[in-house]
């Protein structure tokens, strides 16, 4: 089920990455700093281009206390300008990619308007 995002407020998107262990192939959280150049974009489709340059190639951060969990903060101004314009209730996607070269995961969200009664 897609989560509704209030596009009139800042939002922090997150993803948990797993990588295979070299010795066993078992999936698990990568060592801190093992994944670099992770980027994030907002798109109208699960494989499409960013809605706007302002919501493209957003750098992701990894917290030292949480290896493998990455965050990308998008402020309300960008969400209001480039996502809310799609229309309340419309799907959009947060796409995580490795340095923009290939897509890792696309997560579906719904446009929410915090000023509207739903």
N, C-alpha and C positions, 0 to 999 in steps of 0.2 A: 504494500500500500504506500502511495506517495505521501510525503509529509507536506503540509501547507506551510509556506514561508511568508511571514509578514514582511512585505517588501518596503514597508515604511520604517523599518528598524534595521540596525546593523545585524548581520548574521555571520556566524562562524560555521563553515562547512567542515566536515571531518571524514576521514577514511582510515580504516585499519588495513594495513598491508601485511601480507604473509609472503615469505619466500621459501623455496625449498632448501633444506640443509644439504650441503654438498655430500656428506657421507651417507645419508639415509634417504634423501629425497622427501622427507617429511616436511610438511608446511609448518611454519611458525613465524613469530615476529622477528624481523631482521635485527641485527645488532645496531645499536645507536649509531647513526651516521652512515650506515651501509647503503642506504637509498639516498641519492642526491638528485638535484635538478627536477624535483617533482613539481608539476605545474597544474593549474586548475583553470577551467573556463566554464562559462554558462552559455548554453546553446538551446535553441528551440527543438533540436532533435538529439537523439542519443549518440549520433556520430557526426554531427554537423559542426560548422564553424561557430565561433563565438558570436553572440548577439551584437557585440560592439567591442571595439578595441579596449574599452575600459574594463570589460569583464573577460579578458583573454590573457592567458599566460600569467595568471596570478601566482606568485611564488607561495609554495606551501612550507609550513614550519613543522618541525618535529620537536616535541618536548623531551628534554633529557630524562624525565621521570616516566616517560611512556614510549619506549622504542617501538617504531612501526605505526604509530598513530600520528597522522598528519592533519594539519589545520590550514584553512585558507579563509581569511576574514574578508568579507565584502561589506562595504558601508552602505547605509540606507540611501545615500544620494545615488550611487550606482544602481542599486536595486530598483529604486523608484524610476530612474531615468530609462533603464534598459530592460527591466524584467516586468515591472508593473504594467508597462504599456502593452504587454501581450494580452492582458485582460484577466480579471479575477477568475480563478478556477482553472485556468489554462495550464497545461503541463509545460515544464521546462526541465533541462537536465544540467546537472553538475558533472563535469567530465574531468577526471584526473588523468594526467598523461606524464610520460617520462620525457622531460625536456621538450615537450611538444612533438616528439618524433612518433610516438605510438600511444594509443589510448589504453589505459589500464582498466578503468571502471567508469561507467556512466550511471548516475543515480537520478531517478525521476523525482521531481518536486512539483508542487502546485503553487501557482501565483496566489498569494493572499494579500488582501488590502486591509491593513489594520484600522483604517478609517471607516470601513464599511461594516455593517451588521450582516453576519452570515448565519 
